Amino acid sequence: MVPSSEVIEDVIGLLESHQFASFRFVAIPSPTQFQAMTNAISQTPGLNGMTLLHAAAVYNPPTELVIDMLQISPTLIKATDHLGRTPLHMAAGSGANPVLIKFLAKIYPAACTIQDVDGKTPLHQLFVNDTADHTTRRLPCHESVKALLSESLHAAIIEDADEMTALEHAIVNNSELKTVKLLQYAAVKVHKLSARESPKIPRRITE
């Protein structure tokens, strides 16, 4: 049975109000019903093709809830919405707990370097998120930055559609000095590794 638009609205409402126990009861009563719910949400206008995991990740759900969802449908961790975002993008962009960000990144490290339609990785998303009323910008948690870099240092040198790296976003947004230094360290390390792995060009041609 396909969930009605009213049911979907109620489910999203439970996530918004952080009523995760009730959400579990309504959205995950059985694997079949859970799959029907996530399929219905992905086809709901205005939700940009998000899965149920995308929707949940926005509201900083308990890690145990995410585990339950992935046990039913492991491929959700790799799903992208119509804007090219993974659940990790959603968690990072909404300022989720570093524990959740680390958990999602560890399960699917490749998500750390996936770029959405704006060229942004989850690491970029940490620095461009804002508050619900869009009037102020949150500074990212240093531990969240560490969590993403621990799974992919390469994310530190990726440029978004504005040709800005996460380091440049950090500087523009007046992030903590320790966060800026961490991103600088990561970028330098990646460049050094790249130089070491690149084929050496001979200084002169010998006959």
Backbone as JSON, one array per atom type, in Angstrom:
{
  "sequence": "MVPSSEVIEDVIGLLESHQFASFRFVAIPSPTQFQAMTNAISQTPGLNGMTLLHAAAVYNPPTELVIDMLQISPTLIKATDHLGRTPLHMAAGSGANPVLIKFLAKIYPAACTIQDVDGKTPLHQLFVNDTADHTTRRLPCHESVKALLSESLHAAIIEDADEMTALEHAIVNNSELKTVKLLQYAAVKVHKLSARESPKIPRRITE",
  "N": [[0.84, -1.2, 0.0], [0.59, 2.17, -0.94], [1.82, 4.93, 0.81], [-0.17, 7.73, 1.8], [-0.22, 11.25, 0.89], [-0.77, 12.7, 3.15], [0.09, 11.0, 5.2], [2.81, 10.92, 4.66], [3.46, 13.59, 5.13], [2.94, 13.66, 7.86], [4.93, 11.92, 8.78], [7.3, 13.28, 8.1], [6.87, 15.45, 9.74], [7.16, 14.29, 12.25], [9.88, 13.81, 12.26], [10.85, 16.42, 12.11], [10.06, 17.4, 14.58], [11.58, 15.91, 16.21], [10.61, 13.51, 17.21], [11.53, 10.71, 17.44], [11.04, 8.08, 18.3], [8.32, 7.74, 17.79], [8.41, 8.15, 15.06], [9.87, 5.88, 14.28], [7.99, 3.91, 14.87], [5.92, 4.52, 13.09], [7.13, 4.71, 10.52], [8.84, 2.52, 10.24], [7.57, -0.06, 10.55], [7.71, -2.49, 9.35], [9.9, -4.2, 7.03], [8.82, -4.15, 4.41], [6.86, -2.1, 4.49], [8.46, 0.02, 5.22], [10.09, 0.29, 2.95], [8.15, 0.99, 1.09], [7.43, 3.44, 2.11], [9.81, 4.98, 1.88], [10.11, 4.97, -0.88], [7.82, 6.37, -1.63], [8.31, 8.88, -0.51], [10.53, 9.68, -1.98], [9.34, 10.28, -4.35], [7.8, 12.41, -3.85], [6.67, 15.63, -4.6], [8.7, 18.52, -4.25], [10.48, 17.5, -2.43], [12.74, 16.84, -3.71], [13.56, 14.29, -4.62], [14.56, 12.93, -2.43], [15.46, 10.23, -0.23], [14.08, 8.32, 2.5], [16.1, 8.19, 4.35], [17.7, 10.38, 3.68], [15.89, 12.41, 4.41], [15.63, 11.94, 7.16], [18.27, 12.36, 8.02], [18.59, 15.09, 8.02], [17.59, 15.97, 10.41], [19.17, 15.21, 12.53], [19.14, 12.43, 13.59], [19.08, 9.69, 16.04], [21.91, 7.52, 16.08], [21.31, 4.82, 16.26], [18.8, 4.62, 15.09], [19.36, 5.18, 12.43], [20.95, 2.98, 11.86], [19.04, 0.93, 12.02], [17.47, 1.61, 9.8], [19.28, 1.25, 7.72], [19.82, -1.44, 7.92], [17.53, -2.54, 6.9], [17.48, -1.46, 4.33], [20.27, -1.34, 2.85], [21.37, 0.06, 0.66], [20.57, 2.68, 0.77], [22.42, 4.41, 1.86], [24.07, 5.13, -0.2], [22.51, 6.48, -1.95], [21.57, 9.23, -4.05], [19.96, 12.4, -4.19], [17.83, 14.46, -6.33], [19.4, 16.65, -6.48], [21.91, 15.78, -6.31], [22.83, 15.06, -3.79], [23.98, 13.15, -1.05], [22.93, 11.18, 1.84], [24.87, 11.89, 3.7], [25.65, 14.44, 2.87], [23.32, 15.79, 3.59], [23.25, 15.52, 6.38], [25.63, 16.84, 7.09], [25.14, 19.41, 6.08], [23.08, 20.27, 7.67], [24.12, 20.59, 10.13], [24.5, 18.34, 11.8], [25.1, 16.04, 14.57], [28.52, 15.34, 15.29], [29.08, 12.65, 15.75], [27.14, 11.25, 14.31], [27.77, 12.14, 11.73], [30.36, 11.11, 11.43], [29.74, 8.39, 11.58], [28.12, 7.97, 9.26], [29.98, 8.69, 7.29], [31.98, 6.82, 7.65], [30.73, 4.42, 6.98], [30.24, 4.79, 4.28], [32.66, 5.93, 2.73], [33.2, 7.05, 0.23], [31.28, 8.96, -0.2], [32.27, 11.27, 0.87], [33.67, 12.67, -1.06], [31.89, 13.09, -3.07], [30.27, 15.31, -5.23], [27.67, 17.7, -5.21], [25.02, 19.26, -7.18], [25.92, 21.84, -7.06], [28.55, 21.53, -6.88], [29.45, 20.94, -4.38], [30.87, 19.17, -1.69], [30.25, 16.99, 1.17], [31.98, 18.11, 3.06], [32.24, 20.78, 2.22], [29.6, 21.47, 2.7], [29.46, 21.66, 5.46], [30.35, 24.2, 5.95], [28.64, 25.92, 4.71], [26.15, 25.74, 5.71], [23.15, 27.0, 7.27], [21.02, 28.68, 9.69], [17.64, 27.72, 10.59], [15.92, 29.84, 9.92], [17.41, 31.1, 8.03], [18.81, 33.41, 8.56], [21.14, 33.65, 9.97], [24.46, 32.26, 10.05], [25.78, 29.1, 10.85], [28.76, 28.19, 12.52], [30.83, 25.47, 11.65], [31.16, 22.42, 13.53], [34.23, 21.6, 14.91], [34.91, 18.94, 15.34], [33.31, 17.65, 13.52], [34.46, 18.36, 11.11], [36.92, 17.06, 11.42], [35.94, 14.45, 11.46], [35.05, 14.02, 8.82], [37.41, 14.45, 7.33], [38.94, 12.41, 8.3], [38.07, 10.25, 6.93], [38.48, 10.94, 4.31], [41.01, 12.69, 3.08], [41.33, 13.92, 0.7], [39.06, 15.38, 0.16], [39.57, 17.89, 1.08], [40.78, 19.43, -0.88], [39.07, 19.76, -2.96], [37.26, 21.76, -5.22], [34.31, 23.78, -5.26], [31.43, 24.8, -7.26], [31.83, 27.49, -7.23], [34.48, 27.7, -7.31], [35.78, 27.35, -4.9], [37.46, 25.95, -2.14], [36.92, 23.88, 0.79], [38.55, 24.94, 2.74], [38.82, 27.62, 1.95], [36.19, 28.46, 2.26], [36.04, 28.17, 5.01], [37.79, 30.15, 5.92], [36.57, 32.49, 4.92], [34.23, 32.42, 6.38], [35.08, 32.93, 8.91], [35.93, 30.8, 10.61], [36.98, 28.71, 13.4], [40.4, 28.98, 14.4], [41.82, 26.6, 14.77], [40.39, 24.87, 13.17], [40.77, 25.91, 10.62], [43.53, 25.55, 10.43], [43.63, 22.76, 10.5], [42.4, 22.08, 8.08], [44.21, 23.26, 6.33], [46.47, 21.71, 6.87], [45.54, 19.21, 5.96], [45.17, 19.73, 3.21], [47.79, 20.35, 2.38], [49.03, 17.9, 2.9], [47.73, 16.21, 1.09], [48.54, 17.3, -1.35], [51.29, 16.83, -1.19], [51.35, 14.04, -1.17], [50.29, 13.58, -3.68], [52.27, 14.66, -5.3], [54.33, 12.95, -4.74], [53.41, 10.59, -5.81], [53.17, 11.15, -8.49], [54.54, 10.67, -11.77], [58.03, 11.07, -12.15], [59.53, 13.75, -13.84], [62.14, 13.79, -16.11], [65.11, 15.73, -15.73], [66.64, 16.34, -17.9], [66.89, 15.34, -21.32], [68.23, 12.32, -22.24], [70.36, 10.73, -24.54]],
  "CA": [[0.0, 0.0, 0.0], [1.38, 3.39, -1.05], [1.44, 5.92, 1.83], [-0.79, 8.94, 1.27], [0.55, 12.48, 1.11], [-0.97, 13.08, 4.55], [0.97, 10.16, 6.02], [4.18, 11.39, 4.42], [3.58, 14.86, 5.85], [3.01, 13.34, 9.29], [6.24, 11.31, 9.03], [8.28, 14.37, 8.08], [6.6, 16.24, 10.94], [7.74, 13.59, 13.4], [11.32, 14.05, 12.2], [11.09, 17.84, 12.43], [9.86, 17.61, 16.02], [12.5, 14.98, 16.88], [9.87, 12.41, 17.85], [12.11, 9.59, 16.72], [10.38, 6.83, 18.69], [7.07, 7.7, 17.03], [8.81, 7.98, 13.66], [10.22, 4.47, 14.11], [6.74, 3.14, 14.92], [5.11, 4.8, 11.9], [7.86, 4.54, 9.26], [9.6, 1.27, 10.14], [6.85, -1.17, 11.2], [8.16, -3.72, 8.69], [10.73, -3.87, 5.87], [7.99, -3.83, 3.24], [6.25, -0.79, 4.68], [9.54, 1.01, 5.21], [10.48, 0.49, 1.56], [7.06, 1.73, 0.45], [7.5, 4.81, 2.6], [10.95, 5.69, 1.3], [9.82, 5.16, -2.3], [6.81, 7.43, -1.74], [8.96, 10.16, -0.19], [11.42, 10.06, -3.09], [8.5, 10.74, -5.46], [6.98, 13.53, -3.38], [7.1, 16.95, -5.11], [9.25, 19.43, -3.25], [11.51, 16.85, -1.62], [13.92, 16.7, -4.57], [14.01, 12.91, -4.8], [15.21, 12.4, -1.23], [14.98, 9.0, 0.38], [13.72, 8.51, 3.91], [17.34, 8.42, 5.09], [18.03, 11.79, 3.45], [14.99, 13.23, 5.21], [15.97, 11.76, 8.57], [19.61, 12.9, 8.3], [18.48, 16.54, 8.21], [17.13, 16.28, 11.76], [20.09, 14.68, 13.53], [18.53, 11.28, 14.26], [19.99, 8.82, 16.79], [22.63, 6.58, 15.23], [20.61, 3.53, 16.3], [17.71, 4.68, 14.13], [19.98, 5.07, 11.11], [21.35, 1.58, 11.72], [17.82, 0.17, 11.71], [17.06, 1.91, 8.42], [20.25, 0.66, 6.79], [19.68, -2.9, 7.97], [16.44, -2.87, 6.0], [17.83, -1.05, 2.96], [21.67, -0.88, 2.9], [21.75, 0.93, -0.46], [20.17, 4.06, 1.02], [23.59, 5.21, 2.21], [24.7, 5.56, -1.45], [21.53, 7.16, -2.79], [21.65, 10.68, -4.22], [18.68, 12.99, -4.58], [17.88, 15.15, -7.63], [20.43, 17.7, -6.4], [23.21, 15.12, -6.2], [23.26, 15.0, -2.39], [23.85, 11.9, -0.32], [22.52, 11.43, 3.23], [25.97, 12.56, 4.4], [25.51, 15.87, 2.55], [22.2, 16.34, 4.35], [23.66, 15.59, 7.78], [26.64, 17.89, 7.22], [24.54, 20.7, 5.79], [22.13, 20.66, 8.72], [24.82, 20.71, 11.4], [24.23, 17.16, 12.62], [26.1, 15.64, 15.55], [29.73, 14.75, 14.7], [29.02, 11.19, 15.85], [26.35, 10.79, 13.17], [28.55, 12.42, 10.52], [31.43, 10.11, 11.4], [29.12, 7.1, 11.3], [27.74, 7.93, 7.85], [31.19, 8.76, 6.47], [32.73, 5.57, 7.8], [30.02, 3.38, 6.24], [30.38, 5.06, 2.84], [33.68, 6.98, 2.61], [33.16, 7.7, -1.09], [30.38, 10.12, -0.13], [33.03, 12.46, 1.29], [34.16, 13.4, -2.23], [30.82, 13.28, -4.05], [29.88, 16.72, -5.36], [26.28, 17.89, -5.61], [24.88, 20.08, -8.38], [26.69, 23.07, -6.85], [29.96, 21.16, -6.73], [29.79, 20.88, -2.96], [31.0, 17.9, -0.98], [29.8, 17.14, 2.56], [32.89, 19.01, 3.77], [31.78, 22.12, 1.89], [28.3, 21.7, 3.33], [29.66, 22.06, 6.86], [30.65, 25.62, 6.03], [27.63, 26.76, 4.05], [24.84, 25.56, 6.35], [22.68, 28.16, 8.04], [19.95, 28.38, 10.63], [16.35, 27.42, 9.96], [15.31, 31.04, 9.34], [18.34, 31.58, 7.01], [19.28, 34.76, 8.9], [22.5, 33.56, 10.5], [25.21, 31.09, 9.6], [26.42, 28.36, 11.94], [30.12, 27.72, 12.3], [30.83, 24.02, 11.78], [31.84, 21.81, 14.66], [35.58, 21.15, 14.55], [34.91, 17.48, 15.34], [32.68, 17.2, 12.27], [35.49, 18.51, 10.09], [37.84, 15.95, 11.65], [35.26, 13.21, 11.1], [35.06, 13.86, 7.37], [38.79, 14.34, 6.85], [39.48, 11.11, 8.71], [37.67, 9.27, 5.91], [38.97, 11.39, 3.01], [41.78, 13.93, 3.08], [41.19, 14.52, -0.63], [37.94, 16.34, 0.17], [40.08, 19.22, 1.46], [41.27, 20.2, -2.03], [38.04, 19.82, -4.0], [36.64, 23.06, -5.39], [32.9, 23.75, -5.63], [31.12, 25.53, -8.49], [32.35, 28.85, -7.07], [35.94, 27.53, -7.3], [36.24, 27.49, -3.53], [37.64, 24.74, -1.34], [36.38, 24.0, 2.14], [39.45, 25.84, 3.47], [38.48, 29.0, 1.61], [34.92, 28.73, 2.93], [36.32, 28.29, 6.44], [38.4, 31.45, 6.15], [35.55, 33.51, 4.66], [33.21, 32.38, 7.44], [35.72, 33.18, 10.21], [35.92, 29.59, 11.43], [38.02, 28.64, 14.43], [41.75, 28.87, 13.87], [42.23, 25.19, 14.74], [39.73, 24.25, 12.03], [41.49, 26.4, 9.44], [44.84, 24.87, 10.4], [43.4, 21.36, 10.17], [42.15, 22.02, 6.64], [45.49, 23.57, 5.68], [47.3, 20.51, 7.02], [45.0, 18.17, 5.08], [45.43, 20.11, 1.83], [49.23, 20.21, 2.14], [49.34, 16.48, 2.88], [47.23, 15.65, -0.18], [49.42, 17.77, -2.43], [52.56, 16.13, -1.05], [51.13, 12.66, -1.61], [50.1, 13.61, -5.13], [53.57, 14.92, -5.91], [55.13, 11.74, -4.55], [52.88, 9.54, -6.67], [53.25, 11.55, -9.9], [55.78, 10.23, -12.41], [59.05, 12.11, -12.15], [59.93, 14.23, -15.16], [63.61, 13.92, -16.13], [65.59, 17.12, -15.87], [67.15, 16.51, -19.26], [66.7, 14.16, -22.17], [69.5, 11.66, -22.54], [70.33, 9.91, -25.75]],
  "C": [[0.88, 1.25, 0.0], [0.9, 4.4, -0.01], [0.84, 7.18, 1.18], [0.09, 10.16, 1.56], [0.4, 12.97, 2.55], [-0.07, 12.3, 5.48], [2.41, 10.62, 5.88], [4.43, 12.7, 5.17], [3.71, 14.63, 7.35], [4.39, 12.77, 9.65], [7.33, 12.37, 9.06], [8.12, 15.25, 9.32], [7.2, 15.61, 12.19], [9.26, 13.79, 13.43], [11.64, 15.49, 12.61], [10.98, 18.11, 13.92], [10.69, 16.65, 16.87], [11.76, 13.9, 17.69], [10.28, 11.09, 17.17], [11.49, 8.24, 17.08], [9.08, 6.66, 17.9], [7.37, 7.5, 15.54], [9.13, 6.52, 13.38], [8.95, 3.61, 14.02], [5.95, 3.29, 13.62], [5.83, 4.4, 10.61], [8.57, 3.2, 9.11], [8.85, 0.13, 10.84], [7.26, -2.52, 10.63], [9.02, -3.32, 7.51], [9.92, -3.46, 4.65], [7.39, -2.43, 3.34], [7.29, 0.32, 4.68], [9.95, 1.32, 3.77], [9.42, 1.28, 0.8], [7.11, 3.19, 0.85], [8.64, 5.59, 1.95], [10.76, 5.91, -0.19], [8.83, 6.31, -2.5], [7.43, 8.79, -1.49], [9.84, 10.62, -1.34], [10.63, 10.59, -4.29], [7.62, 11.93, -5.07], [7.5, 14.87, -3.91], [7.62, 17.83, -3.97], [10.34, 18.83, -2.39], [12.73, 16.46, -2.45], [14.46, 15.27, -4.67], [14.73, 12.33, -3.61], [14.63, 11.04, -0.85], [14.6, 9.32, 1.83], [14.97, 8.76, 4.75], [17.82, 9.85, 4.89], [17.21, 12.68, 4.39], [15.34, 13.14, 6.69], [17.29, 12.44, 8.92], [19.58, 14.4, 8.56], [18.23, 16.89, 9.67], [17.93, 15.59, 12.86], [19.51, 13.49, 14.3], [19.54, 10.49, 15.08], [20.66, 7.83, 15.83], [21.91, 5.23, 15.16], [19.47, 3.5, 15.29], [18.25, 4.53, 12.71], [20.42, 3.63, 10.85], [20.15, 0.71, 11.34], [17.39, 0.38, 10.27], [17.99, 1.25, 7.41], [20.22, -0.87, 6.82], [18.57, -3.36, 7.03], [16.83, -2.58, 4.55], [19.25, -0.47, 2.93], [22.05, 0.1, 1.79], [21.38, 2.39, -0.24], [21.37, 4.96, 1.29], [24.26, 5.79, 0.96], [23.76, 6.37, -2.34], [21.79, 8.66, -2.87], [20.28, 11.2, -4.64], [18.85, 13.72, -5.91], [18.93, 16.26, -7.65], [21.82, 17.11, -6.19], [23.72, 14.94, -4.78], [23.03, 13.6, -1.82], [23.3, 12.21, 1.08], [23.61, 12.15, 4.03], [25.95, 14.06, 4.11], [24.43, 16.51, 3.43], [22.58, 16.52, 5.82], [24.65, 16.73, 7.99], [26.02, 19.27, 7.05], [23.57, 21.19, 6.85], [22.8, 20.74, 10.09], [24.57, 19.55, 12.34], [25.38, 16.88, 13.59], [27.31, 15.01, 14.86], [29.73, 13.22, 14.74], [28.25, 10.61, 14.67], [27.12, 10.99, 11.86], [29.67, 11.42, 10.36], [30.87, 8.75, 11.02], [28.77, 6.96, 9.82], [28.96, 7.91, 6.93], [31.96, 7.45, 6.51], [32.07, 4.43, 7.01], [30.24, 3.54, 4.73], [31.36, 6.21, 2.63], [33.63, 7.73, 1.28], [32.26, 8.93, -1.1], [31.12, 11.4, 0.21], [33.51, 13.29, 0.11], [33.11, 13.54, -3.33], [30.39, 14.74, -4.04], [28.43, 16.82, -5.84], [26.22, 18.82, -6.82], [25.61, 21.42, -8.27], [28.17, 22.78, -6.63], [30.39, 20.97, -5.29], [29.83, 19.44, -2.43], [30.38, 18.07, 0.41], [30.68, 18.09, 3.37], [32.54, 20.46, 3.48], [30.5, 22.44, 2.66], [28.42, 22.11, 4.8], [29.8, 23.57, 6.99], [29.6, 26.52, 5.38], [26.25, 26.59, 4.67], [24.46, 26.84, 7.1], [21.53, 27.74, 8.94], [18.63, 28.23, 9.88], [15.71, 28.65, 9.31], [16.22, 31.73, 8.31], [18.87, 32.99, 7.3], [20.71, 34.75, 9.43], [23.14, 32.26, 10.04], [25.9, 30.43, 10.78], [27.86, 28.04, 11.56], [30.13, 26.21, 12.51], [31.57, 23.55, 13.02], [33.19, 21.28, 14.19], [35.62, 19.62, 14.46], [34.26, 16.92, 14.08], [33.66, 17.29, 11.12], [36.49, 17.35, 10.2], [37.23, 14.63, 11.19], [35.3, 12.97, 9.6], [36.47, 13.69, 6.81], [39.41, 13.0, 7.23], [39.13, 10.01, 7.7], [38.15, 9.67, 4.52], [39.68, 12.73, 3.12], [41.58, 14.68, 1.76], [40.08, 15.55, -0.69], [38.42, 17.76, 0.44], [40.5, 20.06, 0.27], [40.24, 20.31, -3.15], [37.4, 21.21, -4.03], [35.17, 22.9, -5.78], [32.68, 24.58, -6.9], [31.59, 26.98, -8.43], [33.88, 28.86, -7.01], [36.51, 27.8, -5.91], [36.37, 26.14, -2.86], [37.0, 24.95, 0.03], [37.24, 24.95, 2.98], [39.09, 27.29, 3.2], [37.14, 29.4, 2.25], [35.14, 28.95, 4.43], [36.89, 29.67, 6.77], [37.38, 32.57, 5.99], [34.54, 33.58, 5.8], [33.79, 32.56, 8.84], [35.63, 31.98, 11.15], [37.05, 29.62, 12.44], [39.38, 28.42, 13.79], [42.19, 27.41, 13.78], [41.59, 24.44, 13.57], [40.42, 24.65, 10.73], [42.82, 25.68, 9.31], [44.7, 23.4, 10.03], [43.18, 21.19, 8.67], [43.41, 22.33, 5.84], [46.4, 22.35, 5.71], [46.86, 19.42, 6.04], [45.33, 18.47, 3.62], [46.91, 19.92, 1.48], [49.6, 18.74, 2.04], [48.9, 15.83, 1.58], [48.15, 16.05, -1.32], [50.78, 17.06, -2.37], [52.45, 14.68, -1.53], [50.98, 12.59, -3.12], [51.43, 13.8, -5.85], [54.45, 13.68, -5.84], [54.7, 10.63, -5.52], [52.98, 9.86, -8.15], [54.57, 11.06, -10.5], [56.78, 11.37, -12.47], [59.45, 12.46, -13.57], [61.45, 14.41, -15.17], [64.03, 15.35, -16.37], [66.14, 17.37, -17.27], [66.93, 15.22, -20.02], [68.06, 13.58, -22.5], [69.35, 10.78, -23.77], [70.68, 8.46, -25.43]]
}
